[in-house]
Amino acid sequence: MAINQSLIREQLYSYKYYIGIAAAVALVVQRIHRSIFQPPKNLKHIPAVPYSEQFLSMSRKECLNERTRRLIFPILSKANGVYLNRSAIKWTVYVANPILAKAVVFRPEFANKATETMEILGGDESFEAFVGLDNVATVNDPQWKKQRKIMNPAFHRSMPVGLFGNLMQKVIQIIDETQSKGEEVVIIRLSQRLTLEALGRAAFGFEFGALDDENSIWVKTYNQFIASFTDVAIFFPRISKVLRWFSQKRREQFQSGFKLAELLDQIADKKKQALLEKKKLDEDIPDSEKDLLTLMLEAEMREDGVCMSREELRHNMGIFFLAGHDTTSNALSFALYSLAVNKDIQAKAREEVFAVLGDEPKDVLPTVDDCRKFSYIDMIIKEGLRLNPPANDLLPRVPVADTHLGDIMIPKETLVSVDIHALHHNPEIWQDAEKFIPERFAEGGEHSKHEGVTFMPFASGSRICLGMNFSMMEQRVALSMLLRKYEWELPADSIHHDGLIVNEMFNIVPPSLKIKFTKRY
């Protein structure tokens, strides 16, 4: 049979064509695989957590304590407490060494925060509408100094201790009503309602109604929004978009960010109109007496160099709304849990409250001076923040030039963060690191003997959290009033008797944590 040479040549050419395409695809896949799973060449001198292990851990929602124990602690000794890990964003150098952590938060070459984290999350239009990329927590100079200058007076005025006390009386009423129906208190939900209302009234001069209605539009919309942060898909906006096609729940979560932004705009518009109707910017009232929203609105209406755009204003309202109440609600809930499972510590704290506020069978609202005397309650709050810091790690910094952390070279434009959770739980730093021991923070106690930075629940350095004192004071008032009114414990059937079970990739209090309160009077 005669062989058609022309046909053979065409087939060979066709095979070469497809082989070429396959080779090109394989090359692209290989490069993508390397960029994701292999550290950059200029960082290979730093021990790394395998990305496959990290991703699987987060996908399975392995709790943060277990992930840190299993993946982080074994490599800390290899490079003086420094390691490499890939978040969903980029390979990042993490620091869990107290001396080097201090360098990251205080040395000027690490002053600039990296924008990659917010840009990735900003790929989700809902998230960007709510907190944006230009809020005080994420911007760098000169925008950061401008925004801090506008906001500073609100954080240097007297703490609204009376407000906290009045809100706690509502909390006590809710606890009593809940238990009168034979129900136990879902502590994170109640704490969130308290801290949301406190933030609204103190920072925005607005009543959210969170303590009056657990199903208010603010509470419902916020819970929808925050639920998306417990899903690893939040770090992959393109994947999130695809998943929304198939899930009504995901679509509702997505829309919640826009809804919150709209609701915040309504608050700002109403307050701005009230300011305009006065025909002047409350110049007869010192800045130190104005709430945060008033100061930001006045900046929006100014025409001088210290002004703020409407987008900046809304995004800053969003970041304070998000960070200003959720972090405190988790901290307070963790503290209440720790006291429930450590009855001796609860009793000791109650004795301190009696010494300051008396033990008469009636509600007493503490004053600012009273709160300054709660030294043991302060230790309890700090120990709770050590075990359960509001943030797992520091928002990454980025050096503009090659530098060193100890003897480790850090190339310029490398993301550098502090692993706060590992720092707080490191058994090389803290004795019995997993035990709840408030006395660590006593005068002359364990923490006072540490070198460097070993405790930073609110970050540290010039970018320390603006709301730190607000959060601490709110917790002092809440704990002192609850300690006078109740004794509390976990229900007999609680799954948390032998340790708090958190089935999420981040350290947040689960709704399964319920507490049984027993009235003292």
N, C-alpha and C positions, 0 to 999 in steps of 0.2 A: 504494500500500500504506500502510495506516495505521501510524504510528509509535507504539509503546508508550512514552509519556513516562515512565511509572513504571519501566520496565525500563532506560531510558537513565539515569535518576537513580540507580538502584541500581548500574549499572556505573560511573558517574562516582564515586560514593561509594566503590566498591570500589577504583578506581584511586587515589583520593586516600589511601585507607587504606594501600595498598601503597607508594605514593610516600612517605608519611609515615614508614613503617617503614624504607624504603630510605634516606631522608634521615637518620633517627636513627642507623642503622648507619654510614652514611658519616661522620657527625659523630664517633661514637665511634672509628672507625678513624683518622680524621684526628687526633684528640687523642692516641690511642695512638702514632701515627706521630711526632707532634711531640715527645711525651715521651721517645721512644726516640732519634730521629734528630736532633732539634734541641736545642741547649743551652738551659737555662733563661734567661729574659730577664735575670735579675740577674747572669748570668755571660757574657753575650755580648760583654763587653769583653775577654775572654781568648781568644786564638786556639785553635781546637779541631781535633782530629783527627776527620775524618768517621767516624761510627760504622759506616757500611756498610763502609768500608775496614778498620777495626779488626776487625769481626766476621768478614769474609771471610778476613783474615789468620789469625785464630785457628782458624777452621774448617778452613782448608787446612793448619794446623799449620806455618805459616811460622816459621822459626827466629827467636828473639828478636833476635839481632844484625841480621838483615836487616829485621825489622819496625821496629826502632829507627832504623836508617839510613834507611829509606824513608819512614816516617811521622812520626817524632819530630824528628830533627835538623833537617829543613827549616823547622820552625816555632819552634825555640827562640829565635832571634834577634828574633822579633817582639814578645816581651813579657819580655825579660830572663830567659830560661830558665824561664818559667812557661807552661804550656799546659793545655788542658782535654781530657779524654778520658773516654769512657764505658766503664767496665768493664761486666761483665754486671750490675752492681749499680746503679750510679747515676753521673751525671756527677760527675767528680772533678777537682779542681785538682791538677796534678802539678808538682813543683818539680825542676829539674835545674840550678839555680844554686847554687854552693857557699855563698855568703853567706846566701841565703834558705833553703837546706836547713838550715843551722845554726839559723836562727830557728825552723823548724818543730820541731826536736828539742829545743830548749832553752827557748823562750819559754813561759811558763806558760799563755797562752791556747790553746796547742796541746797541752796535756798530756793531754787526754782522747782515748782511742781511740774511733773510731766502731764501733758495733755492727752496722751493716748488713751488712758482709761476712760475719761469722759467722752472722748471722740467716739470710742467703740460703743459705749452706751448711748451716745448721742445719735448713733445710727438708727436707734429706735425713736421715731419722731415723737412718740408719746412722752418718753423720758425727757427728751430735749425741751418739749413744750413746758414741762413742769419745773425742771431745775436748770436747764440750759448748760452752757459751757462757760458762762461768764459770772458765776456767783463767787462770793468772797472765799469760799472754801477751796476753790480751784484756780483762780486767776493768779497771775504773778504781777510783780511791779511793772509799771506804775499803777495799774488798775487796782491792785490789792491795797496799796496804801491809801488810794482815794476812797475806796469803799470802807476800809477800816476807820478812816477819819470821820466819815459820815455816821457810822454805827456806834463808835466808841461810847458816846454819852449814854446810850441806852444800857450799856453793860457796866456802867460805873455809878448808876443811881442805886438807891436803897433797894434791897431785895424785897419783893412783895410777899413778905411772910404772912401778913394778914390774909391776903388772897389765898395763899396755899392752905391756911387753916380753915377758911370758910369752905373751900372746895372739899377738904377732907371730911368736913361734917356731912357733906352730901355722899361721899364715899361710904362713910359709916352707915348712913341711912340705907344705901343700896345693899351693903353687906347684910344688914339686919333683915331687909325685905326678901333678899334672895334666900337666906337660910330659913326664914319663916315659912317658905314654900317647900321646905325639905330639900332644897338644892344646895350644892356646894359652889363656891366662888371660883370661876375661871379667872385666875389672877391676872394673866397677861391682858385679857380683854378689859378688865376693870382698870388696870394701871394705864392702859393706852387711853381710855376715856378721860381719866384724871389728868394725865400729862398733856393731852391735846387741849383740854379746856384751859389749863394753866397757861400754856403757850399762847393760845388765842387771846386771852384777856390781858396778859402781861406784855406780850410783844406786839400784838396787832390792835389791841383795844376792841376786840370782837368776841362775842359769845358764840361758840360753836354749838352749844347745847348738847355736848357729848355726854354729860352726866345726867341730863334729863331724858335723853332718848338714845338707847343703845343702837337703834337702827336709823339714826339721823343720816342725812345725805352725806355729811362729812365722814362719819365713821364708816359707813358702807362703802363709799367711794375709795377712801384711803385703804381699807382692808383689801379691796380688789386690786389696787395698785401695788401694794407691798407684797401681795402673794406672788407676783411675777418675779420678784427678786429671790425667791427660793427655788427657782428653776434654772438649771445650768444654761438653758437656751437664751437667757437674758444677755449673755456675752456674745451671742452669735445672731445679730439682728436679721440677717438674711434667712437663717433657719427659722427664726421666730415668725417672719412674714409668711413663710410656707405653712407653718403649723397653724397659723390663724385661719387659714382657709378651711381647716377641718375641725376647728374647735370653737364653739360659741363662748366657752369660758375664757379662752385666750383673747378672743375679740373684745370681750367685756373688760378684761384686764388692760388691754391696749388702750381702749377708749377712756379708761379711768384717769390716765395722766392728763389728757386733754380736758376732762371734766374738772379735775382739781385746779388746773391752770385757769380755767374759766371762772371757777368759784373764787379763787384768790384775786383775780382781776375785779370781780364784783365788789369784794371788800375794799380794795384799793380805790376804786372809783367812788364808792360811797364816802369814804373818809376824805378823799381829795375834794369832793364837792362841799363837804362840811368846812374844810379849811378855806376854800375859796369864798364861801359865803361870809366868813368872818372878815374878808377883805385884807387880811394880813396873815403872816405866817406864825402866829402865836409868839411874836418876838418878846412879849412881856413874860413869857414862861421860859425859865432856863432850860437849855437843852437836856440837862441832867434829869429833868422831870418828864420828858417826852418819851413815848414808847417808840419802839424800833420802826414801826410802819410810818409814824408821823415824821420822824427824821428822814427816812428814805423818800417820802412824798415831797417834803420840803426841798430835798436835793433835786428831785425830778423837776420841780417848778423853778429852780434857780437858773440863772443864765450865766453864772460865773464858772470858774474852772472846776469847782467841786460840785458837779452835777451828776445825776444818775438817769439813765434812759429807762423807759417803761419796761423794756425787756429785762434789764439788769434788776429792776425793782421786783418784777414778778419772779424771776429766777432765784433771787435772794429770799423772797418770801417762801418759795418752794423748798429751798435747802434748809431753812430754819424750821419749816413745817415738818420736813422729813427727819432731820437730825435732832431737832430741838425737843421732840416729844417721844419718838420711838426709842432712842437710846436710853432716855431716862426711864421709860416704862419697862424696858428689859432689865435695867440695872435694879430698879425697885423690886421687880418680880423675882429676880435671882436672890436678892437679899431676903425677901420674905420666905423663899424656899429654904435658904440656908438656916434661918432661924427656926423654921418648922422642924427641921431634922437635927437641930442642935439645941435642945431645950435648955441646957445649962447656959448657953450664950444668950438665948432669948431672955432667960430669967435675970441674968446679970445686966443686960441692957435695960430691962424694965426697972430694976433698982435705981439705975442712973436717972431714968425719967422721973421716978418718984422723988428723988433727991432734988431735982430741979423744978418740977411742976407740982409736986405734992401727989398724994394718993387718994384724995377725996373722990367719992363716986359721982363725978360729973366731968363733962368734957372741958378741957382747958386748951386754949390756943396758945402755942408758944410764941414768944417774941424773938426778935433778932438776938437780944442779949441771952435769952434762954438757949437758943440754938448754938451759941458760941460755947456753952458749957457741956454740950453733948460730946465729950471726947471719945467715949467708948462707941457711941453710935457712929461717929466719924470713922473709927477703926473698922467697924462692921461694913460700912459703905465701901471703904477702900479695899477691904479684903474681897468683897463681892466683885468689885471692878477688876481686881487682879485676876480672879478666877474666870471672870466673864467680861472681858473688855468690850466696850461698845463696837470697836472696829477690830477685825482680825489683824490688820496690818496698816501701815502708814500709806497714804496716797503717795505713789512713787515720786521721787525727786530725780532730776536729771542734771549731772554736771556738764558744764559747757566746755570743759577741757579735761584732758587725762589727769587723773588724781590717784591717790592711794587711800585705802582703808587698812590701817596697820601696814603689813607688808604685802597686801594684795593690791595689784594694779587694777584700777577701774577705768576703762576707756571712756572718753567723752561720749555723751549722748546715750550712755547706758542707763536704763531704769534702775534706781536704787530705792529700796524700801526697808523699813524695820518690821520684822515679824513680831508684832506686839504679843500675840498669843503665845508664841514659843518663848519669848522673853519672860512672860509672866508665869509660865509653867515649867521652866527649865529647872530640873532637880539639881543641877550644878550651881544654881543661883539661890534657890529657895529650899529650905529644909521642909520635908514632907509637903512637897509642892502642891499636891492635890487635896490637901486637907484645908478646911476652913478655919483659920487661926487669926482672928482679928488683932491679937496682941503683936503681930508682926509690925504693925504700924504705930505701936506705942512709942512714946519718947524713949530713946535709947534702945528700941526694939530692933529686930532683924533688918528691917528696911533701912534704918538710919545708918547701918554699918556698910551698906553696899557702896561700891564705887561705880561711877558712870550712871547711866539711866537704866533702871530695872523695872520701873513702874510708870507707864505712860498711857493710861486709859483715855485721856483727852489729848493725846499727842504731847508735844513739848516744844520748847524754843519759841521763836517769834510767831510761829503759826499754831500755837496752842489754841484749843477750842474756845471760841468766844463765850459759849454758854456754860462753861465749866462751873462757875460759882452758882449760876441759876439752878443747874441740875443738882448740885450738892445740897443747896439749901432746901429745895423741894423735897428731896429724899429725907433730910433731917426732920422736917415737919411731918411728913407722912409716917415715918417709922415711929416717931415719938408719940404721935396721937394714937396710932394703932396699938402700941405697946401699953398705953394707959387703959385703953378700952377693952382689949382682948388678950387672950392667950390663943395660940393657933398651932395646928398640926396638920399632917397629911391625912386624908381619909384612909380608913383601914385597907381599902381595895386599891389604893394608888399604886401605879407601876413605878413610882419614883422613889420608893423607900430606900433603895440601895444605890441611889445616884440618879441624877436627872437624865432622863433619856431624851436626847435631841436627835430626831431623825431628819436633820436638815444639813446642808453643806456649810451653813453659817451658824454661829452661836446665838440662837434666839430661843426664847422661852416658848415651849410648845403649849397649845391650847389644852392638851391633856393634863396639864398641871392644875389641879384644883386644891383649894385649901379650906379646911374646916376651922372656923373661928368660934371661940367660946367667950361670951361676954363676961366681963368682970363686974359690971354694974349696969 
